[in-house]
Amino acid sequence: MTINIGIVSLAYCAGCEVAIASMERFCGLIGSGMVRIAYSTLLVDREELENVDILFVTGSIRTYEDIAIIKEASRKALKIVAFGSCACFGGIPGLANTIEREELLREIFSPLKPSTTNSRSKLTRFIVPLNTIVKIDYMVPGCPPPEPLIETLLDSLIYGKEFVLPKVSVCNECPLNRDDKKPLKKPRRKLLALNDIDINTCFLKQGILCMGPATLAGCKALCPSKGAPCIGCMGPLPNSKDQAADMIDALSIFYSVEPPEEILKAIPDPIGLLSMFTLPYSTIPYHRRVGGERIEKDVSRD
Amino acid sequence: MLVEIKPVTRIEGHLYAYIDIGEGGARVQLRAEGFRGFEKILIGRPIEEAPNIVPRICGVCPVAHHLASVKAVEAALGVEIPRASRMVREVMGLGGVAQSHLLQLGFLLYPDIEHGEEVRNIYSTQLFKMFIVLRKCVLRIVDISGGRHVHPFNAVPGGVLKLPLREDIDVMRTEAKNGLKILSELYGELRERIESFIESNTDVVYRRKSMAVLVGSKEIEFYDGMVKIIDDNNAELLFQPSRYMEFIVEEPIEYSYSKNVYITINGAKKIFRVGPLSRLTTLREIQHGVSGEFYKDFKAVLSKWPQHPLLYNLARLIEVAYCLEKIIEVLDELQNTPATPRAKTMVEEGEGIGIVEAPRGLLIHHYRCSGDGLITYANIITPTTMNIAAMEQDIKELVETLIERQLNNVEYIKKRVLYLIRSYDPCISCSTHTIHISPNSSS
């Protein structure tokens, strides 16, 4: 039996596609005929999506065309996977949600006269997570999704095992999380902390922002285990509604900063640093409005 | 006659090609979609986060964005990095170029040189399997030097977070040597196929285009150097990256989320090409053993069909060998270099420009930051953005020649246009990351 996979990419960087194509196992599955790529503009020649067993959606929803594409594609798929943090939570492009669409557009068009022949797709007012447009079956977060997680997903496709996400945080998998949680230093800006950072000691203990406590495990703490503080690309834990709020919680347990505003010296850009990948998935209700109108979810799959 | 390719497949990103053929010739529009607005997203962010954010512009060449970004940050903050960390970045950069080239040659171009075989049949060929093993060697090198091959994070302002240990250096060297061995085995067959692919497309002769590359003291320079322009009349121009705004101009395109980029030389505005073909055309010789030999083959083909865009593919193959040999050379040196990972960094106001040779050509990152180290201005010019105008021009020349020869079957024209576009290996996500900030409004 061949499993037909379609990959529909929206506003994307192709990192998700590269991550999966870089796995020998994946290429082997295609070579042996177990898996067939039925659609992907990156990997195969087909111009139209056909009916598939499973649809991977990568990238962020940035235009009305993206919404139309995804609604159309979802009717041709038995199962839908939001693959990567852009599809799951909006991703880094979601940081544009704090910028007026008109401002973005003005700067693109500024040297041009308004045109009637403009053929570009219209931007939505906000970037929204995929699950606000269609019902999804699995979320595979990460920027890009880490290999162990993709392995689990492939297992579920081939052996029919249920795909489940971890339920714990990055700290649970982190080799730097060894002893007590007492901070050694006050919170400070990463740029300055780089001058004396010890890459073998918990970053939070050293006063450096590490998103580990508020970020879903599954990556085997890839960044911290290689010397870099977690920037939260796996998104929030399963029951969380807001990764930034979780991190603020964690920080308040960890440090006592007086007066509290002092924390802004260490974290000068709370929106960017605490919700770098998840702003459209936060408690700020972006997803309720796209382009001024209420966004219509396709409920036919619900 | 209207020829529409929607979407252009086996390339990175969303690209639609519109070719309108009329009495006066062909009108070509490459329409790029997939806008995200990174230059705007960067505003207000701490400057040290830029090297973490910008790799997400492109998952095929994230290393190049990571490095151009960290160099721009360091230029803004006035930091000189220790030698060892520069070497680690060089290894990461060379690995990034090699893996991207192998992705293009193996996954994107291969079905064309295999004469349109179905993808499934290709993945089961021995040649393809060797490709995968070769690429895996390169990926391990980037994983160690960069932290991760898709969206690396090891470079930080001042240097790198982690210097490879002695055993890491050994692993990387072994991978590079293994890679070179596999490549040497693959080379003959691949070169033959690519050459015959080029040859079967040489019925069309393309006009000379200007070129821009990064040059150092010798050979190909990927990490740092001056920008050299050779125009279509062979006039040369050399300038420091910090002066790019005087010579490289961007113009928005009405029908696309990308932009057109031109060089200005002797008062004239010209389209130009960047990337492997320009790098290897402007070069005299490669001194490394294996790639030096391969390069002679390239020169022979180049002299037969100068500047033919399909030569991009052969240039990529030669560059993979060069990258692997250069990686071994840099690792040997790194082993005997004092292990200082980072120089001291301070928060201050500044402006900086970082240019590297990305897999597809020159990549420019340009930032300003305020006294509290927050980004106030960002401009990013990617190689695909630079190449778009040259691609449109080449498509126009191709289509007009085909029509002249009565080869006006739409499917055939499409096929030839696709061969041409794929040879450039455009990265559309790179070219549409962006929004236009005109030079006047930025100051």
Interface residues (C-beta under 8 A of the other chain):
Chain A: S9 L10 A11 Y12 C13 A14 G15 C16 E17 V18 A19 A21 S22 E24 C27 I30 G31 S32 G33 R36 I37 T41 L42 L43 V44 D45 R46 E47 G59 S60 R62 T63 E65 G91 I92 P93 L95 A96 I99 E103 L104 E107 I108 F109 S110 P111 L112 S115 T117 N118 S119 R120 S121 L123 C143 P144 R189 K190 L191 L192 L194 N195 I197 I199 L222 C223 K226 G227 A228 I231 P268 D269 G272 L273 M276
Chain B: K6 P7 V8 T9 R10 I11 E12 G13 H14 R31 E33 G34 F35 R36 G37 F38 K40 I41 G44 R45 P46 I47 E48 E49 N52 I53 P55 R56 I57 C58 G59 V60 P62 L103 F107 L108 P111 V119 R120 Y123 S124 F128 K129 I132 V133 R135 K136 L139 G147 R148 H149 V150 H151 F153 N154 V156 P157 G158 L161 K162 E251 P252 E254 Y255 S256 Y257 R342 K344 T345 M346 V347 D372 G373 L374 S429 I435 H436 I437 S438 S441
